[in-house]
Amino acid sequence: MGIAIISPGRDVSKWKDNFQRLDASIKIQVYPDIIDNDDVEAVLLWQHPKGILRQFPNLKLICSMGAGVDHILSDREIPAHIPIVRIVDEKLTFSMTNYTLMGILNFHRQIVRYQENQKQQIWDMTNPEIEIHVGLLGVGALGGDVVKKLRFMDIAVSGYGNKPKTDLPYPYYYGDQLQKFLDQVNVIVCMLPLTKDTENFLNIDFFKSCTKGSYLINVARGKHLVEEDLLIAIEKGYLSGALLDVFRQEPLPKEHPFWHTKGIMITPHIASVTNPDAAAPQIIENYHRLKKRQPLINSIDPNLGY
Ligand code: GLV
């Protein structure tokens, strides 16, 4: 009995090595070479072929290879009774926070402008800093760490989410308080989980409601953003620019306007990539918990979608 790793097109040898190092008694099979379907009790998934889980009659646990589980829940054929867990890991959080801080500070200290000036040998000392108040959309495991580190740096920060939260040491807004939140902030970081409620959240109405000239950072999912609306928002000056790590279609097609739009900076979904050395132990821990019928760690609620 064992685990199947299903992540087409990715090199998963490090996951396999780690699993075997942590518990050599677990049988590890890697898609597309899964021969013994009956032996699959747990699966580790990233962009799996939809419907494939029906092939495993003894499946008892579904693990996401990343922090997000939208790629799993978008498969209409996943068996409803099987628990789903995601990765929550210090290394993943560390990288995500550092990427986000880099984007925030680049905007705050106008690095792109200085790079352009350097190319043209322009010595311009005016307005070296933009005053910022950062707004986090989503203050879960990842967003919460960004908030903590921004506060440590004395950078003003507010949070927004879908549920009330009490006793937070910083301003927090939820539900229909979005406008109040947007009125406070001029850097918006999207760290929301992708659910039916958050898909297309970053649309033209949202951008029109932002403080003029706000800067957007999207490190969550491409589907949070209506991409054409971002282009309009930048052209009209609702936003001054954006740093995007995720896109509706990845890799970003060569003809996509984001490659060349002034004010938009892109990276290829690398803000935080799960490190198998760091994350494999929690998969094995959950596998053992499953066997011992103990509560799982990092479970998600499929009804909430995160
Ligand atoms: C990456 O996008 C993840 O969900 O971990």
Boltz pocket constraint, residues with backbone or C-beta under 6 A from the ligand:
constraints:
  - pocket:
      binder: B
      contacts: [[A, 65], [A, 66], [A, 67], [A, 68], [A, 69], [A, 219], [A, 220], [A, 272], [A, 274]]
      max_distance: 6.0
